[in-house]
Amino acid sequence: MPTSNLKDELNAVEVEPLLPIEKKLIGYSLGLGIVLLVVLIAVNHFVPIKL
């Protein structure tokens, strides 16, 4: 059984570019994640959990 080099296989694969809508979705997802993380940090700062 021949062993294949992963780097050679990755270089042989053609990469198709992202569509504009895919770029927008990635941007919106990252933006929403960052905004929600900031909101969570702010809520945790002003309303700490008391156990």
Distance bins in CASP14 RR format, pairs under 12 A and 6 or more apart:
PFRMAT RR
TARGET T0000
AUTHOR 0000-0000-0000
RMODE 2
METHOD distances of the structure
MODEL  1
2 8 0 0 0 0 0 1 0 0 0 0 0
3 9 0 0 0 0 0 1 0 0 0 0 0
4 10 0 0 0 0 0 1 0 0 0 0 0
4 11 0 0 0 0 0 1 0 0 0 0 0
4 12 0 0 0 0 1 0 0 0 0 0 0
5 11 0 0 0 0 1 0 0 0 0 0 0
5 12 0 0 0 0 0 1 0 0 0 0 0
6 12 0 0 0 0 0 1 0 0 0 0 0
6 13 0 0 0 0 0 1 0 0 0 0 0
7 13 0 0 0 0 0 1 0 0 0 0 0
16 22 0 0 0 0 0 1 0 0 0 0 0
17 23 0 0 0 0 1 0 0 0 0 0 0
18 24 0 0 0 0 1 0 0 0 0 0 0
18 25 0 0 0 0 1 0 0 0 0 0 0
18 26 1 0 0 1 0 0 0 0 0 0 0
18 27 0 0 0 0 0 1 0 0 0 0 0
19 25 0 0 0 0 1 0 0 0 0 0 0
19 26 0 0 0 0 0 1 0 0 0 0 0
20 26 0 0 0 0 0 1 0 0 0 0 0
20 27 0 0 0 0 0 1 0 0 0 0 0
21 27 0 0 0 0 0 1 0 0 0 0 0
21 28 0 0 0 0 0 1 0 0 0 0 0
22 28 0 0 0 0 0 1 0 0 0 0 0
22 29 0 0 0 0 0 1 0 0 0 0 0
23 29 0 0 0 0 0 1 0 0 0 0 0
23 30 0 0 0 0 0 1 0 0 0 0 0
24 30 0 0 0 0 0 1 0 0 0 0 0
24 31 0 0 0 0 0 1 0 0 0 0 0
25 31 0 0 0 0 0 1 0 0 0 0 0
25 32 0 0 0 0 0 1 0 0 0 0 0
26 32 0 0 0 0 0 1 0 0 0 0 0
26 33 0 0 0 0 0 1 0 0 0 0 0
27 33 0 0 0 0 1 0 0 0 0 0 0
27 34 0 0 0 0 1 0 0 0 0 0 0
27 35 0 0 0 0 0 1 0 0 0 0 0
28 34 0 0 0 0 0 1 0 0 0 0 0
28 35 0 0 0 0 0 1 0 0 0 0 0
29 35 0 0 0 0 0 1 0 0 0 0 0
29 36 0 0 0 0 0 1 0 0 0 0 0
30 36 0 0 0 0 0 1 0 0 0 0 0
30 37 0 0 0 0 0 1 0 0 0 0 0
31 37 0 0 0 0 1 0 0 0 0 0 0
31 38 0 0 0 0 0 1 0 0 0 0 0
31 39 0 0 0 0 0 1 0 0 0 0 0
32 38 0 0 0 0 0 1 0 0 0 0 0
32 39 0 0 0 0 0 1 0 0 0 0 0
33 39 0 0 0 0 1 0 0 0 0 0 0
33 40 0 0 0 0 1 0 0 0 0 0 0
33 41 0 0 0 0 0 1 0 0 0 0 0
34 40 0 0 0 0 0 1 0 0 0 0 0
34 41 0 0 0 0 0 1 0 0 0 0 0
35 41 0 0 0 0 0 1 0 0 0 0 0
35 42 0 0 0 0 0 1 0 0 0 0 0
36 42 0 0 0 0 0 1 0 0 0 0 0
36 43 0 0 0 0 0 1 0 0 0 0 0
37 43 0 0 0 0 0 1 0 0 0 0 0
37 44 0 0 0 0 0 1 0 0 0 0 0
38 44 0 0 0 0 0 1 0 0 0 0 0
38 45 0 0 0 0 0 1 0 0 0 0 0
39 45 0 0 0 0 0 1 0 0 0 0 0
39 46 0 0 0 0 0 1 0 0 0 0 0
39 47 0 0 0 0 0 1 0 0 0 0 0
40 46 0 0 0 0 0 1 0 0 0 0 0
40 47 0 0 0 0 0 1 0 0 0 0 0
41 47 0 0 0 0 0 1 0 0 0 0 0
41 48 0 0 0 0 0 1 0 0 0 0 0
42 48 0 0 0 0 0 1 0 0 0 0 0
43 49 0 0 0 0 0 1 0 0 0 0 0
END
